[in-house]
Structure formats: structure tokens, C-alpha cells
Amino acid sequence: MMLDLKTEYKRCCEQIKAYEPSEAKEIVFMVFNELLGVTKNDLIASKSIYKEQLSGMDDIIKRVNTFEPIQYILGKTWFNEHEIFVNENVLIPRPETEELVQKAISLSPKSVLDLGTGSGCIAISTALGIKHAKVFAIDISENALDIAKKNNENLKANVNIQKADILNFESPFGKRKFDLILSNPPYVKENEMPEMRSNVLNFEPHLALFVSNNDPLIFYKKIAEIGQAFLEDKGHVLVEINSYLGQETCDVFTNAGYSKVELIQDFFEKDRMVLAKK
């Protein structure tokens, strides 16, 4: 049985009630693109598809209406123009984090350490963007490491990925030092949970998101300490931050003895990164 593509697209968009219409359209397009290879030009043109090609669409819509992220449903997303595998054990990469990678690449380091790599998107994109760099990454979660290693292999990034804990750090790379230490650590305070959307709060891993209200900068304090021990002279730490705690995060690195600390805004003009020079 043949169906009209535009009609089916509109029908599926209307069935998604969990999101605003504009978001529903983007979600349905992502699914159509994945299942059918549909482009936006195909939606403009008059085109027919086989009903069987959309056999799993109703189930996907049901899952989307529970706020399950479409990236988890499809098992993948795009980051820095690379297809990245994701599941419920890793955060879904955000566009703001692409800016962190671009900043890292602009520093042109020869050696990089990514702390708390998750899906591996930061380490892998940095490695692919700086062909001469040796890139290393750690995470405490075995399940996250499985995803990072899968992405590393799929994209042939040659990142050295090992298990380690930021808060109780023992380097799995011996006494090696690095030109750049990167991290997008947990930084959302527990009292910010009411501000989170259901698709994030109910599905993405809390281990990678939240920190205690009592010590929200705990990871940055440890990263500053790790940097002093494992950075080359004049090396840098580059971290993504909670936009509400920009100056406080800068103070962590200043108090830890870094010679130059810079607060950097993202394309939304929010405080989003701190760059600290040893």
C-alpha cells in the first residue's frame, strides 16, 4: 500500500502532544530521515512511500509522548558533524558543547585529556579535529565507557579511553602530562531540578548531570587540582560550566594558582566555559 509522504508527515506531527508543534516537526523529520532517508526537499515535493516503511512509527510516537528523547529512541545523534551513538547511560551532547570542542581545537594542543568523557563526543571530536594530537579520556561509568569506545572505533578517532574517577583521581596513563585538560563535568545543582525539562530529568543519567547544592563546584575544584599535577607548564584547562556560577568557577582556578583565567560566553551570550592557564 502506498502513502503520501507529506500527508504522513503531517499526521505524525499532529500525534506528538508532548512538544510544541515546531519541535514535533523536527522530531518527526529526524525519524523520517533515519527510517526513510527523507530530505527536506522530499517533504516539499510530491512523493509516495510504502506503508511498511513506517511500520515502527506509531511505537516511536508513543515513546516520544512519554518525553523519551528521540536521540535515545534512534540510538544516535549528531555532534560536530559526526554521528555519535548514545543511550540512557550517557548525556545527549548539546550544541553549546560543540563550542567547547572548537575552542579546544583552536588551542592546537599536542596532548589532551578529557575528564568524564561520557559518550566520548568531546575527546573524539577533538582528536578528529587535531590530527597530530594524542587524546586520552576517562570516565567512572562502565556503561558510558562502552558507548565511548564504540564511538571511538566507529569514527576511527584513536582516543585512549580508560576507567578512572575524577573525584578520586589516579591516572591510568602513568606520569604522562598534557597540554590541555578538557571536561564537561556534572554541574547542575539539585535545586535546579524543577527547571529541567521532563525529557532530561526523567531519562538522562543523573550521575552525569547533578551536584549537591552544598558543594556545586566539587568537580571543578578537583579538575583544578588534577591540572596542577598533570598539565605541562603553560598548559590549559578548558571546562564547560553552570552559567549561574561563572565567576565562582573562575575563582576556583584563580585560587588554585592558575596564572590566567578567562570566562567565555556561548552563542546564547551565557557564561559557558572557563579557560585557565597553568
C-alpha positions as CSV (number, residue, x, y, z in Angstrom):
1,M,0.0,0.0,0.0
2,M,1.3,3.4,-1.0
3,L,1.0,6.5,1.2
4,D,1.6,10.2,0.5
5,L,4.8,11.4,2.3
6,K,3.6,14.9,3.1
7,T,0.3,13.6,4.5
8,E,2.0,11.1,6.7
9,Y,4.5,13.6,7.9
10,K,1.7,16.0,8.9
11,R,-0.3,13.1,10.6
12,C,2.7,12.1,12.7
13,C,3.5,15.7,13.7
14,E,-0.1,16.1,14.9
15,Q,0.1,12.9,17.0
16,I,3.0,14.2,19.1
17,K,1.4,16.0,22.0
18,A,4.4,16.2,24.4
19,Y,6.1,19.0,22.5
20,E,5.3,22.3,20.8
21,P,4.4,21.9,17.1
22,S,7.8,23.3,15.9
23,E,9.7,20.7,18.0
24,A,7.3,17.9,16.9
25,K,8.1,18.7,13.3
26,E,11.9,18.5,13.9
27,I,11.4,15.2,15.8
28,V,9.3,13.6,13.0
29,F,11.8,14.8,10.4
30,M,14.7,13.2,12.3
31,V,12.7,9.9,12.3
32,F,11.7,10.1,8.7
33,N,15.3,10.9,7.8
34,E,16.5,7.9,9.7
35,L,13.9,5.4,8.5
36,L,13.3,6.6,5.0
37,G,16.3,8.7,4.1
38,V,13.9,11.6,3.6
39,T,15.3,15.1,3.0
40,K,13.5,18.4,3.5
41,N,13.2,18.7,-0.3
42,D,11.4,15.4,-0.3
43,L,8.8,16.9,2.0
44,I,8.2,19.7,-0.4
45,A,7.9,17.5,-3.5
46,S,5.0,15.1,-4.1
47,K,6.3,11.7,-3.2
48,S,4.9,8.3,-2.2
49,I,6.2,5.8,0.3
50,Y,5.3,2.2,1.2
51,K,3.1,1.8,4.3
52,E,5.6,-0.8,5.5
53,Q,8.4,1.7,5.7
54,L,6.6,3.4,8.6
55,S,5.7,0.2,10.4
56,G,7.5,1.3,13.6
57,M,6.4,4.9,13.6
58,D,3.4,4.6,15.9
59,D,5.5,3.0,18.6
60,I,8.1,5.7,18.3
61,I,5.4,8.4,18.7
62,K,4.2,6.7,21.9
63,R,7.7,6.8,23.3
64,V,8.2,10.4,22.3
65,N,4.9,11.3,24.0
66,T,6.4,10.0,27.3
67,F,9.2,12.5,26.7
68,E,11.8,9.8,26.0
69,P,14.5,11.7,23.9
70,I,14.4,10.9,20.3
71,Q,18.1,10.5,20.3
72,Y,17.8,7.6,22.7
73,I,15.0,6.1,20.7
74,L,17.1,6.2,17.5
75,G,20.3,5.3,19.4
76,K,22.3,8.2,17.8
77,T,22.7,11.9,17.4
78,W,24.9,14.3,15.6
79,F,27.7,16.3,17.3
80,N,30.3,18.4,15.5
81,E,29.2,16.9,12.2
82,H,29.9,13.3,13.5
83,E,27.3,10.6,14.1
84,I,27.5,9.7,17.8
85,F,25.9,6.6,19.4
86,V,24.0,7.4,22.6
87,N,21.8,5.6,25.1
88,E,20.4,6.2,28.5
89,N,23.9,5.7,30.1
90,V,25.3,8.9,28.6
91,L,24.2,12.5,28.2
92,I,22.9,13.7,24.8
93,P,25.5,16.2,23.5
94,R,24.4,19.8,23.4
95,P,25.2,22.4,20.7
96,E,26.9,24.5,23.4
97,T,29.5,21.7,23.9
98,E,30.5,21.9,20.3
99,E,31.8,25.4,21.1
100,L,34.0,23.8,23.8
101,V,35.5,21.5,21.2
102,Q,36.0,24.3,18.7
103,K,37.9,26.3,21.4
104,A,40.0,23.2,22.2
105,I,40.9,22.7,18.6
106,S,41.9,26.4,18.3
107,L,44.5,25.9,21.1
108,S,46.2,23.2,18.9
109,P,47.4,21.1,21.8
110,K,49.7,18.1,21.2
111,S,48.2,16.1,24.0
112,V,44.7,16.2,25.5
113,L,42.9,14.6,28.5
114,D,39.1,14.6,28.7
115,L,37.8,14.0,32.2
116,G,34.3,12.4,32.4
117,T,34.1,11.6,28.7
118,G,30.5,10.1,28.6
119,S,29.7,9.3,25.0
120,G,33.3,10.4,24.1
121,C,31.9,13.2,21.9
122,I,34.4,15.8,23.2
123,A,37.5,13.7,23.1
124,I,36.7,12.1,19.8
125,S,35.7,15.3,18.0
126,T,38.9,17.0,19.4
127,A,41.0,14.1,18.1
128,L,39.4,14.2,14.7
129,G,39.9,18.0,14.6
130,I,43.6,17.9,15.6
131,K,45.2,15.1,13.6
132,H,48.6,15.5,15.4
133,A,47.2,15.4,18.9
134,K,47.3,12.4,21.2
135,V,44.0,12.3,23.0
136,F,43.1,10.4,26.2
137,A,39.8,10.1,28.1
138,I,38.4,8.7,31.3
139,D,35.0,8.0,32.8
140,I,33.9,6.3,36.0
141,S,30.9,4.5,34.4
142,E,31.5,1.2,32.7
143,N,28.3,1.6,30.6
144,A,29.4,5.1,29.4
145,L,32.9,3.7,28.6
146,D,31.2,1.1,26.4
147,I,29.5,3.8,24.4
148,A,32.6,6.0,24.2
149,K,34.7,3.0,22.9
150,K,32.0,2.2,20.3
151,N,32.1,5.8,19.1
152,N,35.8,5.8,19.1
153,E,36.0,2.7,17.0
154,N,33.3,3.7,14.6
155,L,34.8,7.1,13.9
156,K,38.4,5.8,14.0
157,A,39.5,8.6,16.3
158,N,42.2,6.6,18.1
159,V,41.4,8.0,21.6
160,N,42.9,6.1,24.5
161,I,39.9,5.5,26.8
162,Q,40.2,4.2,30.3
163,K,38.3,3.9,33.5
164,A,39.0,6.4,36.3
165,D,37.2,8.6,38.8
166,I,37.6,12.4,38.7
167,L,36.9,12.8,42.4
168,N,39.4,10.1,43.4
169,F,41.8,10.5,40.5
170,E,44.6,8.1,39.8
171,S,45.9,8.5,36.3
172,P,45.6,5.3,34.2
173,F,48.2,6.9,31.9
174,G,51.1,6.9,34.3
175,K,53.1,10.1,34.7
176,R,52.1,11.4,31.3
177,K,51.4,15.2,31.3
178,F,49.0,17.0,28.9
179,D,48.9,20.3,27.1
180,L,45.1,20.6,27.6
181,I,42.7,19.1,30.0
182,L,39.0,19.2,29.0
183,S,35.9,18.5,30.9
184,N,32.1,18.9,30.9
185,P,31.5,17.6,34.4
186,P,28.3,17.4,36.4
187,Y,27.3,21.0,37.3
188,V,23.5,21.3,37.6
189,K,22.6,22.0,41.3
190,E,19.9,19.7,42.8
191,N,17.7,22.8,43.4
192,E,17.7,23.5,39.7
193,M,15.8,20.2,39.0
194,P,12.4,22.0,38.7
195,E,13.8,24.0,35.8
196,M,14.7,20.8,33.9
197,R,12.5,19.5,31.1
198,S,11.0,16.1,31.5
199,N,13.0,14.6,28.6
200,V,16.2,15.5,30.5
201,L,15.1,14.9,34.1
202,N,13.4,11.6,33.6
203,F,15.7,10.0,31.1
204,E,19.3,11.3,31.1
205,P,21.8,10.0,33.7
206,H,21.7,12.0,36.9
207,L,25.2,10.9,37.7
208,A,26.4,13.0,34.8
209,L,24.1,15.9,35.5
210,F,23.7,16.9,39.1
211,V,25.8,18.0,42.0
212,S,24.9,18.8,45.6
213,N,23.6,22.3,46.5
214,N,26.2,22.3,49.3
215,D,29.2,21.9,47.1
216,P,28.2,22.6,43.4
217,L,31.8,23.2,42.3
218,I,33.2,20.0,43.7
219,F,34.3,18.7,40.3
220,Y,35.9,22.0,39.3
221,K,38.0,22.0,42.5
222,K,39.2,18.5,41.7
223,I,39.8,19.3,38.0
224,A,41.9,22.3,39.1
225,E,43.9,20.1,41.3
226,I,44.4,17.5,38.6
227,G,45.5,20.2,36.2
228,Q,48.2,21.4,38.5
229,A,49.5,17.8,38.7
230,F,49.1,16.7,35.1
231,L,49.4,19.7,32.9
232,E,52.6,20.7,31.1
233,D,53.9,24.2,32.0
234,K,51.7,26.8,30.4
235,G,49.1,24.1,29.6
236,H,45.4,24.9,29.8
237,V,42.3,23.6,31.5
238,L,39.1,24.2,29.5
239,V,35.7,23.3,31.1
240,E,32.0,23.7,30.5
241,I,30.3,25.4,33.4
242,N,27.0,26.2,35.0
243,S,26.1,29.6,33.6
244,Y,24.8,30.7,37.0
245,L,28.3,30.1,38.6
246,G,30.6,31.7,36.1
247,Q,32.6,34.0,38.4
248,E,32.6,31.4,41.2
249,T,34.1,28.8,38.8
250,C,36.8,31.3,37.7
251,D,37.6,31.8,41.4
252,V,38.2,28.1,41.8
253,F,41.0,28.2,39.3
254,T,42.4,31.5,40.4
255,N,42.6,30.2,44.0
256,A,44.3,27.0,42.7
257,G,47.2,29.1,41.4
258,Y,46.4,29.4,37.6
259,S,48.1,32.3,36.0
260,K,45.3,33.4,33.7
261,V,41.6,32.6,34.0
262,E,39.1,33.6,31.3
263,L,35.3,33.4,31.4
264,I,33.9,32.7,27.9
265,Q,30.3,33.1,26.8
266,D,28.4,30.8,24.3
267,F,26.4,31.8,21.3
268,F,23.4,32.5,23.6
269,E,25.6,35.0,25.4
270,K,25.6,32.9,28.6
271,D,28.7,32.2,30.7
272,R,29.5,28.7,29.4
273,M,33.3,28.0,29.6
274,V,36.3,28.7,31.7
275,L,39.8,28.6,30.2
276,A,42.6,28.5,32.8
277,K,46.3,28.6,32.1
278,K,48.8,26.9,34.4
